[in-house]
């Protein structure tokens, strides 16, 4: 993984000192709330319903075991002994004290971590596939490109105060596990006719109040031009984005208003001006610089493994142990490196807020990473943890250890692998609570035979229209809404965050919290009655349409 050089460390240390001084002056009354707002936001600090919230950056989701142990220590010392993993692969602390935040940032800096640009109207954490570097369907490892973008975007003076927050995702595989079509900029690694790797650029995606799927603006961009082209996109947005209305300030609104074709033309014109003004090509990425960054992501020293023998041993263990077999089928996937697997540790056991992990579990995860995964781990878009590079011969031992610490729930990709925002329990913006709804669904559908029979099914919950739980792209999405001070829930179906991205459609009138689980159960009954062999919930919905689902859920009210 990428390791700070002295320049990186100095920047982060100086930012900690700067924010410590700003915080003290604010506490002393020398800085107003209005003046402190942008300062705290660009250091990841929010004011939530009950306490401040600090969002910690995890660039493209990659963590070392040393960093995880530090997060465990911080959560014990400065918070309530747990952290929350988000859909941007970051971590949040929900209970820090404002006066102690500079101390937290100093502790993070000691292990090459920070909270810079995890909030505010700037370029946020660049995300990617949790299986980057080991995925069978990978065109090229996207992590070096994410790191190049991180270095370009962090403290970029021109883009520190954009019209609105800005998110970038990079996809390096055939399957989209980064949801790149739902980002302000989505970058897909592709190969041209000469076999050269470049980038297909998409712009204008995003969820929130106005969900939009990104539009293609350039089908092939050579590698050396990545940063100058990103500069062009951001300059056009920075100049013409709506700064008068935050609900119309995202780049997706500008792209939609202009049309993707016109936006692409404006970017092309801006890009040509940048290139023309760069006589010495200083803005271009050199082959030497690209290779320098790539060397930070070299593969570990893999053992030579007899793949057939390893698979046979696993099959024998699975035959004798049904719980292990279930875990293998749901939480483990082959890598492109023979004899190795990538394991997803589920952070979604019933009764626990999705994405929450205790300090003790963090330490156990760090131990597992050291023992089985070369000391590295990855956070995922779906609020779980991945250990890559696990020998197949070690999977049974890993499973037993993970199970003992509540990290081996075999539910990845099922209805119980819920994406869920903190909702009204924490967030001051939420209209309704998300966590109790997620728990009720998990407890209702705890029969694993039934859950596995349903197959792959993505259920996402958001507590408000800001869509932090990505309800718009769930196969089933749940949105908390306020009705005269009471919490109700709108059901949507048919969304997808894949390369065939689709926005879910509203099923009908919102339901009370007590009726949500029954409503989901009725949706699943329709699916089971009408599905064809091996057909997923989403495929069945796409084939039969909305009406049968709607009729069943609202039958008693008709």
C-alpha positions as CSV (number, residue, x, y, z in Angstrom):
1,X,0.0,0.0,0.0
2,X,1.0,3.6,-0.4
3,X,3.4,4.9,2.3
4,X,3.8,8.6,3.2
5,X,7.0,10.2,2.3
6,X,8.3,13.1,4.4
7,X,6.4,15.6,2.2
8,X,3.1,13.8,2.9
9,X,3.8,13.5,6.6
10,X,4.7,17.2,6.9
11,X,1.5,18.3,5.2
12,X,-0.6,16.2,7.5
13,X,1.2,17.2,10.7
14,X,1.0,20.9,9.8
15,X,-2.8,20.5,9.1
16,X,-3.2,19.0,12.6
17,X,-1.3,22.0,14.2
18,X,-3.3,24.4,12.1
19,X,-6.7,22.9,13.1
20,X,-5.6,22.7,16.8
21,X,-5.0,26.4,16.8
22,X,-8.3,27.1,14.9
23,X,-10.3,24.9,17.4
24,X,-8.8,26.6,20.4
25,X,-9.6,30.1,19.0
26,X,-13.1,28.9,18.3
27,X,-13.5,27.6,21.9
28,X,-12.1,30.9,23.2
29,X,-14.7,32.9,21.2
30,X,-12.2,34.4,18.8
31,X,-13.8,32.6,15.8
32,X,-17.5,32.7,15.1
33,X,-19.7,29.7,14.3
34,X,-19.9,30.9,10.7
35,X,-16.1,31.3,10.4
36,X,-15.5,27.9,12.0
37,X,-17.9,26.0,9.8
38,X,-15.7,25.6,6.7
39,X,-12.6,25.0,8.8
40,X,-14.2,22.1,10.7
41,X,-15.8,20.6,7.6
42,X,-12.6,20.4,5.6
43,X,-11.2,18.5,8.6
44,X,-14.0,16.0,8.6
45,X,-15.9,17.4,11.6
46,X,-19.7,17.6,11.6
47,X,-22.3,18.7,14.2
48,X,-24.8,15.8,14.5
49,X,-28.0,15.3,16.4
50,X,-26.4,14.4,19.8
51,X,-22.6,15.0,19.4
52,X,-20.0,16.0,16.8
53,X,-19.1,13.4,14.2
54,X,-15.6,12.9,12.8
55,X,-15.2,11.3,9.4
56,X,-11.8,9.7,8.9
57,X,-10.4,9.2,5.4
58,X,-9.5,5.7,4.1
59,X,-8.1,6.4,0.6
60,X,-9.7,3.8,-1.8
61,X,-10.6,1.7,1.3
62,X,-7.1,0.4,2.0
63,X,-5.9,0.0,5.6
64,X,-2.9,-1.6,7.4
65,X,-3.3,-3.6,10.5
66,X,-1.3,-0.9,12.4
67,X,-3.8,1.7,11.3
68,X,-6.7,-0.5,12.4
69,X,-5.2,-0.9,15.9
70,X,-4.8,2.8,16.2
71,X,-8.5,3.3,15.2
72,X,-9.4,0.8,18.0
73,X,-7.3,2.8,20.5
74,X,-8.9,6.1,19.4
75,X,-12.4,4.7,19.6
76,X,-11.7,3.6,23.2
77,X,-9.9,6.7,24.3
78,X,-12.0,9.4,22.6
79,X,-15.3,7.8,21.7
80,X,-17.6,5.0,22.9
81,X,-15.6,2.0,21.8
82,X,-16.9,1.5,18.3
83,X,-16.6,3.0,14.7
84,X,-18.9,3.1,11.7
85,X,-17.8,2.1,8.2
86,X,-19.5,4.2,5.5
87,X,-20.4,3.7,1.8
88,X,-17.5,5.9,0.8
89,X,-15.1,3.3,2.4
90,X,-14.4,5.8,5.2
91,X,-14.8,5.5,9.0
92,X,-16.9,7.7,11.3
93,X,-16.7,8.4,15.0
94,X,-20.1,9.4,16.4
95,X,-19.2,10.7,19.9
96,X,-16.0,12.7,19.9
97,X,-15.6,15.8,22.0
98,X,-14.9,18.9,20.0
99,X,-11.9,20.0,22.2
100,X,-10.4,16.5,21.7
101,X,-10.7,16.4,17.9
102,X,-7.2,17.9,17.4
103,X,-5.7,15.1,19.6
104,X,-7.6,12.5,17.5
105,X,-6.1,14.0,14.3
106,X,-2.6,13.9,15.9
107,X,-3.1,10.2,16.7
108,X,-4.3,9.5,13.2
109,X,-1.3,11.4,11.7
110,X,1.1,9.1,13.7
111,X,-0.1,6.2,11.5
112,X,-0.4,8.1,8.2
113,X,-4.1,8.8,8.4
114,X,-6.2,12.0,8.5
115,X,-9.7,13.5,8.0
116,X,-8.8,16.0,5.4
117,X,-11.5,16.7,2.8
118,X,-13.9,14.1,4.1
119,X,-16.4,16.9,4.2
120,X,-17.0,20.3,2.7
121,X,-17.4,21.5,-0.9
122,X,-14.3,19.9,-2.1
123,X,-13.1,16.6,-3.7
124,X,-13.8,13.8,-1.3
125,X,-12.3,10.4,-0.8
126,X,-11.7,8.6,-4.2
127,X,-13.2,5.1,-4.1
128,X,-12.7,1.9,-6.0
129,X,-13.3,-1.9,-6.0
130,X,-12.7,-3.7,-2.7
131,X,-11.1,-6.5,-4.7
132,X,-8.6,-4.3,-6.6
133,X,-5.4,-6.0,-7.5
134,X,-6.8,-9.5,-7.0
135,X,-10.1,-9.6,-9.0
136,X,-10.4,-12.2,-11.7
137,X,-12.2,-9.8,-14.0
138,X,-9.7,-7.0,-13.5
139,X,-8.4,-5.0,-16.5
140,X,-5.8,-3.3,-14.4
141,X,-5.3,-2.5,-10.7
142,X,-7.1,0.8,-10.2
143,X,-5.5,1.7,-6.9
144,X,-2.4,3.5,-8.4
145,X,-4.8,5.7,-10.3
146,X,-6.8,6.4,-7.2
147,X,-3.6,7.3,-5.4
148,X,-2.6,9.7,-8.3
149,X,-6.0,11.3,-8.0
150,X,-5.7,11.5,-4.2
151,X,-2.4,13.4,-4.5
152,X,-3.7,15.7,-7.1
153,X,-6.9,16.5,-5.3
154,X,-5.7,16.9,-1.7
155,X,-5.2,20.6,-0.9
156,X,-5.8,21.5,-4.6
157,X,-6.0,25.3,-4.2
158,X,-8.3,25.8,-7.1
159,X,-10.9,23.2,-6.0
160,X,-11.0,23.8,-2.2
161,X,-14.4,25.6,-2.4
162,X,-16.5,24.1,-5.2
163,X,-20.2,24.8,-5.6
164,X,-20.9,21.5,-3.8
165,X,-19.2,18.3,-2.6
166,X,-17.5,16.2,-5.3
167,X,-17.0,12.5,-5.5
168,X,-14.8,10.4,-7.9
169,X,-14.8,6.6,-8.3
170,X,-12.5,4.4,-10.4
171,X,-13.4,1.0,-11.8
172,X,-10.7,-1.4,-13.1
173,X,-12.8,-4.5,-13.6
174,X,-15.4,-5.9,-16.0
175,X,-18.0,-6.0,-13.2
176,X,-18.7,-2.6,-11.5
177,X,-18.1,-2.9,-7.7
178,X,-17.3,0.8,-7.3
179,X,-20.7,2.2,-8.5
180,X,-18.8,4.6,-10.7
181,X,-21.9,5.6,-12.7
182,X,-23.3,7.2,-9.5
183,X,-20.4,9.6,-9.0
184,X,-19.7,13.2,-10.1
185,X,-16.9,11.7,-12.1
186,X,-16.8,7.9,-12.9
187,X,-13.6,6.6,-14.4
188,X,-13.6,3.2,-16.1
189,X,-10.3,1.6,-17.1
190,X,-10.5,0.4,-20.7
191,X,-8.3,-0.8,-23.5
192,X,-8.2,0.6,-27.0
193,X,-7.7,-1.2,-30.3
194,X,-3.9,-1.2,-29.8
195,X,-4.2,-2.8,-26.4
196,X,-3.3,0.4,-24.5
197,X,-5.0,1.1,-21.2
198,X,-6.8,4.4,-20.8
199,X,-9.9,5.8,-19.3
200,X,-13.6,6.0,-20.2
201,X,-14.8,9.2,-18.5
202,X,-18.4,9.6,-17.2
203,X,-19.7,12.8,-15.5
204,X,-22.8,13.9,-13.7
205,X,-23.9,10.9,-11.6
206,X,-25.1,11.1,-8.1
207,X,-28.0,10.3,-5.7
208,X,-29.6,12.6,-3.2
209,X,-32.7,14.7,-4.0
210,X,-32.1,14.4,-7.7
211,X,-30.7,10.9,-8.5
212,X,-28.9,10.8,-11.9
213,X,-26.9,8.2,-13.7
214,X,-23.6,9.6,-15.1
215,X,-23.2,10.3,-18.8
216,X,-20.3,9.3,-21.0
217,X,-18.3,12.4,-22.1
218,X,-15.1,10.7,-23.4
219,X,-14.7,7.1,-24.5
220,X,-10.9,6.9,-24.4
221,X,-8.5,9.2,-22.6
222,X,-4.8,8.3,-22.7
223,X,-3.2,7.8,-19.4
224,X,-0.8,10.8,-19.5
225,X,-3.8,13.2,-19.8
226,X,-5.7,12.0,-16.7
227,X,-5.0,15.0,-14.5
228,X,-5.2,17.7,-17.1
229,X,-8.6,16.3,-18.2
230,X,-9.8,16.2,-14.6
231,X,-8.6,19.8,-14.2
232,X,-10.8,20.7,-17.2
233,X,-13.9,19.1,-15.8
234,X,-13.5,20.7,-12.4
235,X,-12.8,24.1,-13.9
236,X,-15.9,24.0,-16.0
237,X,-18.0,23.0,-13.0
238,X,-16.3,25.5,-10.6
239,X,-17.0,28.3,-13.1
240,X,-20.6,27.4,-14.0
241,X,-22.0,25.4,-11.1
242,X,-24.9,26.9,-9.3
243,X,-23.7,28.6,-6.0
244,X,-27.0,30.2,-5.2
245,X,-29.0,27.0,-4.4
246,X,-27.3,24.1,-2.8
247,X,-30.0,21.7,-4.0
248,X,-29.0,22.6,-7.6
249,X,-25.3,22.9,-7.1
250,X,-24.1,19.4,-7.9
251,X,-22.4,18.9,-11.3
252,X,-25.2,16.5,-12.3
253,X,-27.6,19.5,-12.4
254,X,-25.2,21.4,-14.7
255,X,-24.7,18.4,-17.0
256,X,-28.4,17.8,-17.2
257,X,-29.2,21.5,-17.9
258,X,-26.6,21.8,-20.6
259,X,-27.0,18.2,-21.9
260,X,-24.0,15.8,-21.8
261,X,-23.0,16.7,-25.3
262,X,-22.7,20.4,-24.6
263,X,-20.9,19.7,-21.3
264,X,-18.4,17.4,-23.1
265,X,-17.8,20.2,-25.6
266,X,-17.1,22.8,-22.9
267,X,-14.7,20.4,-21.2
268,X,-12.9,19.6,-24.4
269,X,-12.5,23.3,-25.1
270,X,-11.2,24.0,-21.6
271,X,-8.9,21.0,-21.9
272,X,-7.4,22.2,-25.1
273,X,-6.6,25.5,-23.5
274,X,-4.9,23.8,-20.6
275,X,-2.8,21.7,-23.0
276,X,-2.0,24.8,-25.2
277,X,-0.8,26.7,-22.1
278,X,1.3,23.8,-20.9
279,X,4.2,24.2,-23.4
280,X,6.5,22.0,-21.4
281,X,4.0,19.3,-20.7
282,X,4.4,19.7,-16.9
283,X,0.7,18.7,-16.3
284,X,1.1,15.4,-18.1
285,X,1.7,12.2,-16.2
286,X,5.0,10.7,-17.2
287,X,5.6,7.0,-17.5
288,X,8.1,7.3,-14.8
289,X,5.6,8.8,-12.4
290,X,3.0,6.3,-13.2
291,X,5.4,3.5,-12.5
292,X,6.6,5.1,-9.3
293,X,3.1,5.1,-7.9
294,X,2.5,1.5,-9.2
295,X,5.5,0.3,-7.2
296,X,3.5,1.2,-4.0
297,X,1.0,-1.6,-4.9
298,X,3.3,-4.5,-5.6
299,X,1.9,-8.0,-4.9
300,X,3.0,-9.9,-1.9
301,X,5.2,-13.0,-2.1
302,X,2.6,-15.6,-3.0
303,X,3.3,-19.3,-2.4
304,X,3.1,-21.7,-5.3
305,X,-0.1,-23.6,-4.7
306,X,-1.7,-26.7,-6.3
307,X,-5.1,-25.2,-7.1
308,X,-6.8,-28.5,-7.7
309,X,-5.6,-29.9,-4.4
310,X,-6.6,-26.8,-2.5
311,X,-10.1,-26.8,-4.0
312,X,-10.5,-30.5,-3.2
313,X,-9.5,-30.0,0.5
314,X,-12.0,-27.1,0.8
315,X,-14.7,-29.2,-0.8
316,X,-14.1,-32.0,1.7
317,X,-14.2,-29.6,4.7
318,X,-17.4,-28.0,3.4
319,X,-19.1,-31.4,2.9
320,X,-18.6,-32.1,6.6
321,X,-19.5,-28.7,7.9
322,X,-22.6,-26.9,6.6
323,X,-22.0,-23.6,8.4
324,X,-18.5,-23.4,6.8
325,X,-20.0,-24.3,3.4
326,X,-22.4,-21.5,3.7
327,X,-19.7,-19.1,4.6
328,X,-17.6,-20.3,1.7
329,X,-20.5,-19.8,-0.8
330,X,-21.3,-16.3,0.4
331,X,-18.2,-14.6,1.9
332,X,-15.3,-16.1,-0.1
333,X,-14.3,-15.6,-3.8
334,X,-11.4,-16.8,-5.8
335,X,-8.6,-14.5,-6.7
336,X,-6.7,-14.4,-10.0
337,X,-3.7,-15.6,-8.0
338,X,-3.9,-19.4,-7.9
339,X,-4.6,-20.9,-4.5
340,X,-5.7,-17.7,-2.9
341,X,-9.1,-16.2,-1.9
342,X,-10.5,-12.8,-0.9
343,X,-12.7,-13.1,2.2
344,X,-15.4,-10.6,3.2
345,X,-15.9,-10.2,6.9
346,X,-19.5,-9.3,7.4
347,X,-20.3,-6.3,9.6
348,X,-24.0,-7.1,9.4
349,X,-25.0,-9.5,12.1
350,X,-28.6,-9.2,13.3
351,X,-28.9,-6.7,16.2
352,X,-25.9,-4.6,15.2
353,X,-26.1,-1.3,13.2
354,X,-24.8,-2.2,9.7
355,X,-21.2,-1.1,9.4
356,X,-20.6,-0.7,13.1
357,X,-17.5,-2.4,14.7
358,X,-16.3,-2.4,18.2
359,X,-12.8,-1.6,19.3
360,X,-12.3,-5.3,20.3
361,X,-13.4,-6.4,16.9
362,X,-11.1,-3.9,15.2
363,X,-8.2,-5.4,17.1
364,X,-9.3,-9.0,16.1
365,X,-9.6,-7.8,12.5
366,X,-6.0,-6.5,12.6
367,X,-4.9,-9.8,14.1
368,X,-6.6,-11.7,11.2
369,X,-5.0,-9.4,8.7
370,X,-1.6,-10.0,10.1
371,X,-2.1,-13.8,10.3
372,X,-3.8,-14.3,7.0
373,X,-3.7,-11.2,4.7
374,X,-0.1,-9.8,4.8
375,X,-1.2,-7.1,7.3
376,X,-3.6,-5.3,4.9
377,X,-7.4,-5.1,4.7
378,X,-10.0,-3.2,2.7
379,X,-13.2,-1.4,3.6
380,X,-16.1,-1.8,1.1
381,X,-18.8,0.2,-0.5
382,X,-21.2,-2.2,1.1
383,X,-19.9,-1.4,4.7
384,X,-18.0,-4.6,5.2
385,X,-14.3,-5.6,5.4
386,X,-12.3,-7.6,2.9
387,X,-9.1,-9.7,3.7
388,X,-7.5,-10.4,0.3
389,X,-4.6,-12.8,-0.4
390,X,-5.8,-15.6,2.0
391,X,-4.4,-19.0,1.3
392,X,-7.2,-21.5,0.6
393,X,-5.6,-23.9,3.0
394,X,-6.1,-21.2,5.7
395,X,-9.8,-20.5,5.1
396,X,-11.1,-22.9,7.7
397,X,-8.9,-21.5,10.4
398,X,-9.8,-18.0,9.4
399,X,-13.5,-18.8,9.5
400,X,-13.3,-20.3,13.0
401,X,-11.5,-17.2,14.4
402,X,-13.8,-14.8,12.6
403,X,-16.9,-16.6,13.8
404,X,-15.7,-16.4,17.4
405,X,-15.7,-12.6,17.1
406,X,-19.0,-12.2,15.3
407,X,-17.4,-11.4,11.9
408,X,-18.4,-14.5,9.9
409,X,-22.1,-14.0,9.4
410,X,-22.6,-15.8,6.0
411,X,-24.9,-13.1,4.5
412,X,-22.8,-11.3,1.9
413,X,-25.0,-10.3,-1.1
414,X,-28.2,-11.4,0.6
415,X,-31.2,-9.4,1.8
416,X,-29.5,-9.2,5.2
417,X,-26.3,-7.6,3.8
418,X,-28.1,-4.2,4.2
419,X,-26.5,-0.8,3.3
420,X,-27.8,1.5,5.9
421,X,-27.0,5.1,7.0
422,X,-26.9,6.1,10.7
423,X,-30.3,7.8,10.2
424,X,-32.3,9.5,12.9
425,X,-30.4,7.9,15.7
426,X,-27.4,10.2,15.0
427,X,-27.9,12.4,11.9
428,X,-29.5,15.8,12.4
429,X,-30.6,15.8,8.7
430,X,-32.5,12.5,8.9
431,X,-36.3,12.4,8.8
432,X,-36.5,8.9,10.2
433,X,-34.5,6.2,11.9
434,X,-32.8,3.6,9.7
435,X,-31.0,1.3,12.1
436,X,-34.2,-0.1,13.8
437,X,-35.7,-0.9,10.4
438,X,-32.6,-2.7,9.3
439,X,-32.6,-4.8,12.5
440,X,-36.3,-5.7,12.1
441,X,-35.6,-6.9,8.6
442,X,-32.6,-9.0,9.6
443,X,-34.5,-10.6,12.4
444,X,-37.5,-11.3,10.2
445,X,-35.4,-13.0,7.6
446,X,-33.0,-15.0,9.8
447,X,-33.8,-18.4,8.2
448,X,-30.7,-18.9,6.1
449,X,-32.3,-21.5,3.9
450,X,-35.0,-19.0,2.9
451,X,-32.5,-16.2,2.5
452,X,-30.2,-18.3,0.2
453,X,-33.3,-19.3,-1.8
454,X,-33.9,-15.6,-2.5
455,X,-30.5,-15.4,-4.0
456,X,-28.6,-12.1,-4.6
457,X,-30.7,-9.2,-3.3
458,X,-29.6,-5.7,-2.4
459,X,-31.6,-3.8,0.2
460,X,-30.6,-0.2,1.0
461,X,-32.0,2.1,3.6
462,X,-31.7,5.9,3.9
463,X,-33.0,8.1,6.7
464,X,-33.6,11.1,4.4
465,X,-33.4,12.3,0.8
466,X,-29.6,12.9,1.0
467,X,-29.5,9.1,0.2
468,X,-26.4,8.2,2.2
469,X,-27.8,4.7,2.3
470,X,-28.1,4.6,-1.5
471,X,-31.8,3.6,-1.5
472,X,-32.2,4.8,-5.1
473,X,-30.0,2.0,-6.4
474,X,-31.1,-0.9,-4.1
475,X,-33.0,-3.8,-5.7
476,X,-35.3,-2.8,-2.8
477,X,-34.8,0.7,-1.4
478,X,-36.3,2.2,1.8
479,X,-36.4,5.9,2.4
480,X,-37.4,7.5,5.7
481,X,-39.9,10.4,5.3
482,X,-41.5,12.7,7.8
483,X,-45.3,13.0,7.9
484,X,-46.5,15.6,10.4
485,X,-43.7,14.7,12.8
486,X,-44.1,11.0,12.4
487,X,-41.7,8.5,10.8
488,X,-42.9,6.8,7.6
489,X,-41.0,4.8,5.0
490,X,-41.3,4.9,1.2
491,X,-40.5,1.7,-0.6
492,X,-38.7,1.7,-4.0
493,X,-37.8,-1.2,-6.2
494,X,-35.8,-1.9,-9.3
495,X,-32.6,0.0,-8.6
496,X,-29.1,-1.2,-9.5
497,X,-25.5,0.2,-8.9
498,X,-24.0,-2.1,-11.5
499,X,-22.8,-1.2,-15.0
500,X,-26.4,-1.6,-16.0
501,X,-27.2,1.1,-13.4
502,X,-30.9,1.9,-12.8
503,X,-32.8,4.1,-10.4
504,X,-35.5,2.5,-8.4
505,X,-39.1,3.5,-8.8
506,X,-41.5,4.4,-5.9
507,X,-43.8,1.5,-5.2
508,X,-46.6,3.6,-3.7
509,X,-47.7,5.5,-0.6
510,X,-45.2,5.3,2.3
511,X,-45.7,2.8,5.1
512,X,-45.5,3.1,8.9
513,X,-42.5,1.5,10.5
514,X,-44.6,-1.3,11.8
515,X,-45.8,-2.1,8.2
516,X,-42.3,-2.0,6.5
517,X,-41.2,-5.6,7.2
518,X,-44.6,-7.0,6.2
519,X,-44.4,-4.9,3.0
520,X,-41.0,-6.4,2.2
521,X,-42.3,-9.9,2.9
522,X,-45.1,-9.3,0.4
523,X,-42.6,-8.1,-2.3
524,X,-40.6,-11.3,-1.8
525,X,-43.7,-13.5,-2.0
526,X,-44.5,-12.0,-5.4
527,X,-40.9,-12.6,-6.5
528,X,-41.0,-16.2,-5.4
529,X,-44.3,-16.8,-7.2
530,X,-43.2,-15.3,-10.5
531,X,-39.5,-15.9,-10.8
532,X,-38.0,-18.2,-13.4
533,X,-35.2,-20.7,-12.6
534,X,-32.0,-18.9,-11.4
535,X,-33.7,-15.5,-11.8
536,X,-32.8,-12.8,-9.3
537,X,-35.3,-10.4,-7.7
538,X,-34.1,-7.6,-9.9
539,X,-34.4,-9.7,-13.1
540,X,-37.9,-10.7,-12.1
541,X,-38.9,-7.1,-11.5
542,X,-37.5,-6.1,-14.8
543,X,-39.4,-8.8,-16.6
544,X,-42.9,-8.5,-14.9
545,X,-42.9,-4.8,-14.0
546,X,-44.2,-2.9,-11.0
547,X,-47.9,-3.7,-10.9
548,X,-48.0,-7.2,-9.3
549,X,-45.6,-6.0,-6.5
550,X,-47.7,-2.9,-5.9
551,X,-51.0,-4.8,-5.9
552,X,-49.8,-7.2,-3.3
553,X,-48.4,-4.7,-0.9
554,X,-51.4,-2.4,-1.0
555,X,-54.1,-5.1,-1.5
556,X,-55.8,-4.6,1.9
557,X,-56.0,-0.8,1.3
558,X,-57.6,-1.1,-2.1
